[in-house]
Amino acid sequence: QVQLVESGGGLVQAGGSLRLSCAASGRTFSSYAVGWFRQAPGKEREFVAQISWRGGTTYYADSVKGRFTISRDNAKNTVYLQMNSLKPEDTAVYYCAADRAVGLVKISNYDYWGQGTQVTVSP
């Protein structure tokens, strides 16, 4: 199995930046696609970004494209989400998830999830 732990969340002002980390253990992280999701109060969990297991293909939600960057360091078994130009509407609990599937993975198909890290963006 794969265990995932998110970190790096916090409180920032609008326009600021944060870098989230998703550290994996238990299996070879490099063989998994990893996605970032977020869930705001009163809303369903939504897709943010995904990176392929080789790191050569990325996907972004329209709401974050151009502001967020997903990357991975397989030597460290870690995936990152660099978040710039943060907006209050980015406030949510951010989760990372991993799956061995190829291509864009639907949220219902992700097999492994972390516990989430809180990101709060003040106006």
C-alpha positions in Angstrom: 0.0 0.0 0.0 0.9 3.7 -0.3 0.6 6.1 2.6 0.4 9.8 1.8 0.9 12.8 4.1 0.3 16.4 3.0 2.0 19.4 4.5 2.7 23.0 3.8 -0.7 24.5 4.3 -1.3 27.7 6.3 -2.8 31.2 6.3 -1.7 33.6 3.6 -3.0 36.9 2.3 -4.5 37.1 -1.2 -1.8 37.3 -3.8 0.6 35.3 -1.7 2.1 31.9 -2.3 2.3 28.5 -0.6 4.0 25.2 -1.6 2.2 22.0 -0.5 4.0 18.7 -0.3 2.7 15.2 -0.5 5.1 12.7 0.9 4.6 9.0 0.1 5.8 5.8 1.7 5.1 2.1 1.4 5.7 1.6 -2.3 7.5 3.0 -5.2 6.0 6.5 -5.6 7.5 6.9 -9.1 5.0 4.4 -10.5 1.9 6.3 -9.5 0.0 9.2 -10.9 -0.6 11.8 -8.2 -3.4 14.3 -8.0 -4.3 17.3 -5.8 -7.8 17.9 -4.8 -9.5 20.5 -2.5 -12.7 20.7 -0.6 -14.1 24.0 0.6 -16.7 24.3 3.4 -20.1 23.3 2.1 -18.7 22.1 -1.3 -17.8 18.8 -2.8 -14.2 17.8 -3.3 -12.9 19.1 -6.6 -9.9 18.4 -8.9 -7.0 20.8 -8.8 -4.1 19.2 -10.6 -2.5 15.8 -11.6 0.9 14.7 -12.6 1.7 11.5 -14.4 3.9 8.8 -12.9 6.9 9.8 -15.1 6.2 13.5 -14.5 5.9 14.4 -18.1 2.2 15.1 -18.3 0.3 17.5 -16.1 -3.4 18.5 -15.9 -4.9 21.5 -14.2 -8.4 22.7 -13.4 -9.3 25.9 -15.3 -9.6 27.7 -12.0 -5.9 27.3 -11.1 -4.2 27.0 -14.4 -1.5 29.7 -14.7 -1.3 30.1 -10.9 -0.6 26.6 -9.6 2.2 24.2 -10.7 2.4 20.5 -9.8 5.8 18.8 -9.8 7.4 15.7 -8.4 10.7 14.5 -7.1 10.6 10.8 -7.2 14.0 10.5 -5.5 12.3 12.1 -2.4 9.0 10.3 -2.9 7.3 13.7 -2.9 4.9 15.6 -5.1 4.5 19.4 -4.8 1.9 21.9 -5.5 3.2 25.4 -5.9 0.4 27.9 -5.4 0.9 31.5 -6.5 -1.4 34.4 -6.7 -3.7 32.9 -4.2 -7.3 34.0 -4.0 -9.8 33.8 -1.1 -11.7 31.2 -3.2 -8.7 28.9 -3.0 -9.4 28.4 0.7 -10.0 24.7 1.3 -8.6 21.5 2.7 -6.1 20.2 0.1 -5.7 16.5 -0.4 -3.2 14.5 -2.5 -4.1 11.1 -4.0 -2.2 8.4 -5.8 -3.2 5.8 -8.4 -1.3 3.5 -10.8 -3.7 4.3 -13.7 -2.5 5.9 -16.9 -3.9 9.2 -18.1 -6.3 11.5 -16.3 -7.6 9.7 -13.2 -11.2 10.3 -12.1 -11.6 11.1 -8.5 -13.5 8.0 -7.8 -10.7 5.8 -9.1 -7.9 7.1 -6.9 -6.9 4.3 -4.5 -4.8 6.2 -1.9 -5.6 9.5 -0.1 -3.8 11.7 2.4 -5.5 13.3 5.4 -5.4 16.8 3.9 -3.8 20.2 4.8 -5.7 23.4 5.4 -5.1 26.4 3.1 -6.7 29.6 4.1 -6.4 32.8 2.0 -7.5 36.0 3.6 -8.8 38.9 1.5 
